[in-house]
């Protein structure tokens, strides 16, 4: 039934667009743009003010920040491919990338929100979940930022109609699409910069056609070499996007969006804690650029540590408004990804090259009904999804620099995973008091996985290997699992006067327990130790639970014509966090749900326009994230963790930026200070604090650009990243699963200069 609903929804969305080109109802009353843009749950954002990088918030009874289109253009950097980079100035958020452009995602992105890793952040676009599996996590590079109108980060308690995804324990990133324009236009941009960076982008908007249809289509190509090592090994990315909007009448509207993304990337080599003690020496250390005919060294050959990702995402928004007080929104979607990856590893005690291929399909729909009863807003919704994630791993040994097939690590999921999640939310205004409350039920079924005896399976394709019906291995198999939770939410905001609003919010968030593909890898690599301890993969799966968090925020917003300031105190308690501990009995790291943690502190966000043409933005965090319990390893051993700081969470962050416009030139310096943090939960690997300064210059003069034939506007920009060439540790691959094993570290990118030219026709 779920597959049928989703398929029908997508077909209906396509049908609306296609049929409308010749059959729009010209006699039906067509709603004005203002009528269709005002939705029952969007009234609160109408007429908001921009404070440069952020939008000013008003009565929202929760902690959220919205990066404006202007902020996206600057913070997204010259490449305009990394969603995470646009959040780097927000309070309680750390974002680092291994390359200066945020283009390379083969190396782990460093996103943390209030101490929780970015995999715990739900990513949605127009409320549609972009990703609904913990591993390998959200795709921060699957969209072109030029096509995004705004990005909102919800921190702390997440409303029941937000944060749809496998995890929202670290918040929700929601993207707003830049809709097709009412006017015909062409937007072209060309970027260039250090390390052979190039980016070409073009978008065409049809304007409103005679049928009322509006379309856009865009294409981009982006490439850059690695700055570490001997150069070369570029990251290449191409992207295609399409959008269509059709108003049939004041009662019916349909939008359709499609994105295709393909990227080829080579990984940056991780460094150890010992190596980063001398960054002058280690900063340029990377994967080898030649074969050395030594297996232990050749697993670090750059061409054995790369990936190619292809994915596409299609979704439709069908809005039915039978009356002013009733609205139904149907959001069907489909996502597919194919991602072969190569990595040098140690397998069964010897160097090997692992080839892992993810073949991911997911489809579903979000259905919402909005109305008002007795001056109380009511939203009823349901999220349904099915997903399939078959993963195959093939291992090869190295002989004289050549790959020689060794064996498969073959598993098979028996059926699809299923998510069912209904929710309800009510809103009420009582004089100066604004109330928001609701609850969501989350139910996720993970299908059983069959492991196989891999000995003797030949070097054939994944499909052919499974078609050989290899012998099943009960010890590496596990049964289907169901995870569920009730997620209540309540928030109050009170307008003390025209300038001051206070709010208090509570909510329960969740995190899907995954990591199951890792269980088969760990089991295969340490099978003798598992057998001696009487453990199987099923034992590991049985010890995994749905992680949850209880979040409380107490905040205030002070707003005048020239100043917006929003301080907030927060407290979060996490239960059943999925962490990796070094099990002394198994002599390896194994993930298990056996730890609690807490985070607390205060943050301030502010924006100001003290004089004409000057906008200022700043944020501050002072807080702590720590383990609240010791951790029980897979074998039952207890590891001391209580009171230790969680990895990669600075206690203090100070960020600031301004934008000053002078005779068409916009000058925007940005400064980020990140205090010391630990790379491991043992708190034995401490990373020094750092300050990074970026400078953005943009020149725009419509009169000057209009002198060019057919040109309406344009700009020329320069970006100076890491202006003072600060040597520091950026990405820390710590994510709690490095306990006892040491983290992986990546130097921050050096001083980089890039420029862009854009023209609008």
N, C-alpha and C positions, 0 to 999 in steps of 0.2 A: 504493500500500500504506500509506504514511504517513497519508494522509487517511482511509483506512478504519479504521486502528488508532485514530486520534484520535476519529473520529466514534463508533465502537463504544464506546470508553472513556467518553465523555461520556454517551451514551445509557444505558450500563450503570449509571453513577452515578445518573442520574435515575430509572432503573427501580428501583434498589435502594430509593430513598427512597419512591417512589410505592407500590410493591408492598408495602413493609414496613408501611404503615398498616393493611393488612388481613390480611397473611400472614406476620407475624413468627413464627418457629418457637418457640412457647412451650415445647416439650419439650426443645429443645436447651439445653445448659448455657450460661448467659449469664455472660460474664466480668465480674468486678468492675471498677470504675473504675480501681483501681490496676493491675490486670493489663493493661488496654488502653492505659493511658497510658505504660507502660514499654516503650520500643522499644529495639532492640539498639544503635542509635546515639544514644540519648538518655539512657543510664544516667548519663553524666557530669554531667548538669544536674539530676538528681533531688536534692531536698533542698537546693538552693542557698540561700544567705543573701542578703538584700537589704541594700544599704548606702545606702538612700534613693533615689538616682538610678540606681544601677547594681546588677547582680548580681555577687556574688563568684565569681571563677573558681577552679578547682582544678588539675586535671592536664592541661588542654588544652595541647598542645604547639604553640601558635600565639598570635598577638596578636589578641584580640577583646574587645569590650565590649558588654554587653547593657543597654539602657535599660529600667528596670522600668515597670510600669503607672503607678506613682506619678510616675516621671520623665516619662513621656509626657504625663500630664495637665498638668504644669507647663511643660515645655520646648516642648510643642506649642502652647502659648499659648491664648488665648481662642477662636480659630477652630477648632483641632483638625483642620486639613486638611493641614498640611505635614509630611511624613515627614522631610524634611531638617532642619527646625528642632529635632527631638528629638535630633539628634546634635551640636548646637552646643557642648556642654560637653566633648566627648570630645577626647583628645589628638590633635594633628596635623590637626584638622578645623577648617575655617573655613566658616561658614554665614552668609550675609547675604541679606536680602530687600529689595525696593524698597518694600514697604508694611509697616506694623507687625504685621500679622496673618499674613503668609506666605500670604495668600489669592490675590494676583495673581501668576500664573505667566507672563503674557504678556511681562513683562520678565524677562530671564535670572536664574535663581537663581544664587547664588554659593556653590557647594559645591566645596570642594577637600579632598582627603585626601592628606597627605604631598606636596603640591604638584601633584597631578594633578587636572584638572577633573572635576566630578561626572558628566559624560557617560561617563567611564571607569569608573563604579561599577556593578557588576551589582546589580540589584534583584530580589529573589525574595520570594515569599510561600509559606511552608511548603515551600520548595525549588523552587517553580514559577517560572520566569522571567516577570516582569511585563512586561519589555521586552527585545527582542533586536535592536534596530537602533541605531546610533550617532546618527543624526539622525532626529528632533530630541532623542532621549535619553529617559531614564527619566521617568516621570510621578510627581512627588513629591506630587501632590494628588489622586490618583485613589481614595483610600480615606478613610473617616472614622476618625480615631485612636481614638475611643471603642470601636471594634470590634477594636482591636489590643491584644494582651496583652503583647507584648514586641518590641523591635527590637534586632537584633544587627548590629554593624558589624565585619567581618573586615578587618584592615589587614595589609599586607605579603603574605606567602605565603598563597594561598587553597587549602584542601584540594580534592582532585579532585571531590568530590561537592557542593561549594559553588560559588557564583559563576557559575551558569549564566546566560549572557546574551551580548550582542554584545561586551561589554568587562568585564573585571574588573581592569584594570591599576591602578585606584584603589581596589580592594577590593570587598566585597560587603555590601549591606544586605539582611538577611533578616528578614522580618516573620512574627510568630506570631499567628494569628487568635484572638480571644476567642471560644471555642466557645459553643454554646448551653448555657444553664445547666440544671442538674438541677431547679431550682425555677422555678415560674412567677413572672414578674416584669415590671414595666414601669419603664423608666428614661426620664425626661423632663428636658431641660435647656434653659434659655433664657439666651442671652448678649446683651449690649448694651455699647456703648462709643462712644468718640470716632469721628468721621468716619462717623457713621450706621452703625456696625457693629451687626449683628444676626445671631444664630445660634439656630435652633430645631432641636432634636434629640430624637428619640424612638426607643426600642427596646423591643420586646416579646419575651420569651422564653417559650416554651410550657411549659418544664419537661419532665420525662420523661413521655411519654404511655403509655397502657396497652400500646402496641405496642413500647415501648422507644425510640421516635423522639423526638428533641429538635430544636426549630426556633427560629430567631430571625429577626426582620425589623426593619429600621430605616430611618428617613428623616431627612434633614437639609436645611435651607435656610440659606445663609449669604450675607451681602451686606455691603459696605462701600464707601464713596466713596473716591476718591483723595485723599490728603492734600496733594499738590502741586497747583499751579495754582489754578484757580477752583473746585475741588471738583466734585461731580457725577461723571459717567462711572463709575458703580459697577461693581464686580466682583460678579457674581451666580453662585452655585453651588448646585446641588441634587444630592442623592446618595441612591441607594436601595441597600440591601444586604440579602442574604438568606443564611442558612446552615442546613444540616440535617445531623444526625448520626444514624446508625442502626447499632446493634450487632445483627447477626443471630444470632451465636453467638460463642463464644470464638475461632472461627477466621476470622470475617469481619466487617469493619467498613467502613462507607462514609460519607464526608463530601462535601457539595456546597456550594459557595460561589459567590455571584454578586454583582457590584457594577456599578452603572450610575452614571456621573458626567457631569454637563453643566455647563459653565461659560462665561459670557460675560464678556470682560475687555477693558479698554482699557489700552494700554501706557503706561508712564511714559517721558517723554522723556529720552534719554541726554544727558549733558553731556560737553563736551570737557575736556581737561586744563587749558586756559587758563581755562575757566569756573569750575572747582572751586577755583581759587586764591582766590576770594572766595566762600565758601559762604554768607555772610550775604546776598549779592546773588543767587546762583544757586540756592540751596536750593529755592526755590519755583517755579523756571522749569519749565514743562511745555508740553504740546501746546496749540495755540491752541483756544479754545472758539468761534470764529466764523470764517466764511469771509471772507478779505480780498481776494478776486479778484486774487490774485497767485500764480501757479502755484508759484513758488519757496517761498512761505510756506504755501500751502494744502496742500502735501504734509504739513505738520505740523499739520493739523486733526485733533483728537482722534478724530473718527469715521472717519477714514481710517487709523487705527492701532489696530486692534482685532481680536479673534478670538472664535470660538465653537467650543468643543471638546465633542464628545460621544463617550464611549467606554464600552464595557462589557467585563467580564472574567469568565469563568466557568471554574471548575476543580473537579475532583473528586479526592478522595484515597480510593483503594480499597485496603484493607489486608487481605491474606490471610496468616494464620498457621497453616499446617498442623501445625506442631509448635513447641515452645518454642524450638527452635534454628534455625527457618527462618521467614523473613518476606519476602513479596513486596508491594511497594507500587507501584501504578499511579496516575499523576498526569496525566490528560489535561486539556487546557485550550484555550480559544478566546478571542481578543481581537480587538475591532474598534474602529476609531476613524474619525471623520469630523471634520475640522478645517479650515474655511475661515478664512483670515487675510488682513487688509488691512494694507498698510504703505506709507508714503510713501518713495520711493526715487528715485535718478537712474538712468534707463535710456536707453541710447544717447545720452548727453549732454544729456538734458533731464529735468525733473521728471516723475514718473509715480506712479501708484498701482498697486501690485502686488497682485493677488488670487491667493493660492496656496491650493489645496485638497489636503489629504492625505486619502487614502482608504486606510486601513491595515487589513489582515486578517492574522492569524497564528494558527496552530493547531499543536498538537504534543502530546507526552507525554514524561514522565520515568518510566522504569521502573527499579526498584531491587530487588535481591535481597540480603538480609542473612542471614548464617549465621555459625557458629563452627566452626573445624576445628583440632583439637589446641590448644585454648585460645587460638586466634588469631581475632580478628574479621575477617570478610571481607565486603566490599560490592562487588557488581557492578552497574553501572548503564548506562543508555543514554538520551541526550536526543536527540529528533528534533523538528524544526520545519520548517514551510513558511511563507513570508511573502510578502505582496504589498504593495507600496507605490507605487501610481501617483500621481504628483505632476503637477498641471497648474498653469501660471501664465498669468495673463491681465493685460495691462498696459493702463491707461487714461491718457489725458492730461487735464489740467484746463483747461477753458475757462470763464471767468467763474464759477469755483467749482463747475462741473458736470463730472461724469465723462464723457469721450468715449472709447469703445473705440478702442484703438490696434492691438494685435496680441496673438496667442497666443505663448507659448513652450512648444511642445507636444513631449512625449516619450512613449514607450511602452515599458514593460518587456515583454520577450518571455518570458513564463512566470514562475514563482514562484522565489524564492530558497529554498534548502534548507540546513539545518544538521543535521549528524550528529556526535554527540559521545559515544562510549563512555568509561567510566571504571571504575577499580578502586581500592579502598582497603583496606588491612589495618591492624589495630590489635593490639597485643600488650603485655601487662603482664609484666615480668620483675622480680619483687620490687618495688623502689621505682622502677623504670624503666618509663615508658610510651612506646611506640613507635607512630608513625603514618606510613604511607608509601603512595604510590600514584601513579597517572599518569592523565591524561585526554588523549584525542586530540580535537582540534577541527578540523572541516572545514566550511567555509562556501562555498556556491556563490552568487554574485551573477549573476543572469541578464543577458543582453545588453539594451541600451537603444537604441532607434531614435530619432534626432532627425529633425525634419521641417523643410522649408522653410515658414516660418510666414506668409510674405507671401500675402495673399489669403484666409486662413482667416477666415470671418465671425464675428460675435459671437453664437455659439450655445453650447449646453451642451458640457461636456467630452466627453460620450459622442458627441454629434452631430458635434463637431469631428473626433474620431478616425474617425468613420464616413464622413467625406468622403474618406478615403484620400489625404491630402496627400502631396506628393512627399517622398521621403526625402532626408535631408541626411547623407551619409557623414561629413563632417567633424565633425558634432556627435553622432555615434553611437559606441558602443563595444561590444566583444565581451564575452561572459560571462567572469567571473573566478572562480577557486577559490583560497581561502586556507586554509592548514592549519598546524597546529603540534602537537607533542608537548609536554605540560605536566606535567613530573615534580614531585613534592612529597614532602618527608620532614621529620618533626619528632620531637624527643625531649624528654621532660620527666622530671625526676628529683626525687623527694621526698627532700630532704636530711634533714628531720625533719617533725614535724607542722605546723610553722609555715612552713617554707621549701620552695618548689619552684622549680627552675630549668628553663628550656627553651631549645632551639635549633631553629630551623625554616628550611627553604629551600623555595622554590617558584618556578615560572615562571608568570607571568600573561600576558594577551594583550589586544589591543584591535583590534576589527574596523576595517579601513580603509574609511571611507565618504566622506562629503562629495561624492559624485558628482553629486547635483543641483546643487551649487554650480558644478561644472565647466561645465555647460551655460549657467548664468547668466553666469559670467565670460567664457566663450567668446563668447556673443552680444554682450556689452557691449564686448568688445575684439577683435572678429573681425579687423579689419584688421591689428592688431599680431600676432595669432596667425598669420595667413596669411603675413605678412612673415617671421616666424621659422620658418615651416614646421611649426607645431605644430597638432595637432587635439585633440579631447577624448580620443581613444584614447591619444595620447601622454601626457596627464596621468594617465589611469587606469593605464597601464603602469608608471608611476613610483611607484605606491602599493603598499605592502607591509603585511603584517600586523605591527603593532607588538607587541613582547614586552618583558617585564621580568624580571630576575633579582632575587629578594628574599631577604634574610637578616635574621632577627631573633634577638637574644640577649636573653632576658628572665628575670625572677625575680618570684615572688609571695611576699609575706610576709603571713601571716594569723594573727590572734589573735581572741579574742572581740570585741574592740573596735576592731580596726584591720585594714584591708586596703590593701596598697600594692604596686603592680606597675610597676617601672621596666623599660624595654626600650631597647636600642640597635638601630638599624636601618640597613640600607644597601640601596639599590635602584639597579640600572643599567637604563636604558630604551634599547631599540634600535628604530630605524625609526619614531620618533614622527611622527605626521602633523601637520605644522606648516604655517602659512601664512607665506610670505615675500613681501616686496615685490620683485617681479622688475623690475629697471631696464629690461630690454629690452621687456617687455610693459607696463610702467607700471601695474601693478596687483598686488594680492595674490593669490597662487595657492597652494593647499595641495599639499604633497608629502611623501613619506616620505623625508626626507633629513637627519634629525638624531637624535643620541643625547643623553641627559641622565642625570643621577644625582641622587639624594636621599639624605641621610644625617643622622643626629643621634640624639637621645635623647628619650624621653618618659616621663612618670610619670603614673600614674592611682592615685588613692587614695580610700578611703572609710573613715569612722570613726563609731563610736557611743560617744563618750567617757562620756556620762551618759545616763540614761533620758530618752527623748523628744527627744534631739538626734542628728541625722544630719548628717555633713559630707562633702562631696565636693569633690575638686579634681583638676586636671590641668595638666601643664606640658609644653611642647615647646621644645627648643632644637635647631635643625637648619638645613639648607641644601638648596636645590634649584637646580641650575644646568645649563646646557647643556654637554654634554661634547664637542661638535664644532661646527664651522662648518656652515652649511646651504647646500645646493645648490638653487638656484631652478629653476623649471620649464624655463627657457631654457638652463640650464647655468651661469648666473652664481653665484658663490660669495659668500654673505653672512656676514660675521663675527659669530658668535654664541658661540663657545667661551668658557667661563668666565663668561658672563652669567647672572645670576639669572633663573630662570623667572618669569613674571608672577604676581602675586597670591599670593606665598607668604611670610608673615612668618617671620623667623628665630626669633622668640620669641613664645610664647603662654602666658598664665597665666589660668586660669579657676578659679573657686571658687563654691561655694554651700552653704547649710546649710538644714536644716529643723528648726524647734523647735516642739513642741506644748505649748500652755499652756491648760488648761481648755477644750479643744475648738477653740482657735484655733491654726492652723499658720502660722508665719511663715517665709517662704522667700526670702531675698535671694540674688541671683545676680550675679556680677561677671565680666566678660570683658575681658582686656587683650590687644590685638593690636598687635604692633610694626609698624614701617614696612615697606612692600612696594612693589614696582615695578608699574606698570600696563602696561609693555611690556618685551619681551625685549631691547630696545636699552638698557634701564636708564636712560633719560633722563627718565622720568615717575615720580617718587617720591611715594608717598602717606604722609601723616603717620600716626603711631600713634594709637590711641584706646582709651578705656576706657568701657564701657557697663555700667550697673547696672539690673537689673530687680528688682522686688519683688512677691511673690505672697502674698496673705493668703487663707486658707481656713478657714471655721468649719463644724464638723460636731458635732452633738450629737444622737445617736440618740433619747435620751429626749424631747428637745424636739420633734423632727420627728414622733415617733410620736404626739404629741398631735393631729396632723392626721389626719382620717379616711382610713384605708386606707394611710397612709404608713409605710414601714418605716425609711427613713433619708433623709438629704438633706444638702445643703451649700450654702453661700453663699461666693462667692470674689470677690476683686478682684485685678486685675493692673495694676501700674504699670510700664509699659515705657519704657526709656530715662529712668529716673527723674529724672536731672539735665539732660535735654534736650541731650545732647552733640551737637554738630554735627560730622559726620564723613562720610567716603566709605565706603559699605557695599559695594554690588555693583560689581565691576569686570568688565566683559565683555572679558577679555583673551585667554583661551584660546589663546595662541600664534599664532592666525591674524590677529592685529593687528600683526604685525611690520612696522615701517616705516609703518604707517598710523594709529597712535595708538589707544588703547583708548577704550571708552565707559564713563562713570562715572555712578553713581547715588547721591545722598545717602542716608545712613541715615535711617530714620523718626524723627520727633520724639517728645517725651514724649506717651505715650498711656495713657489709663485705660480699662479695660474690666472688666465684671463678669459673673458667671454665677450662676444659681440652678439647683440640681438636686434632683429628688425621685425616690425609688424606691418603687414600690408593690408 
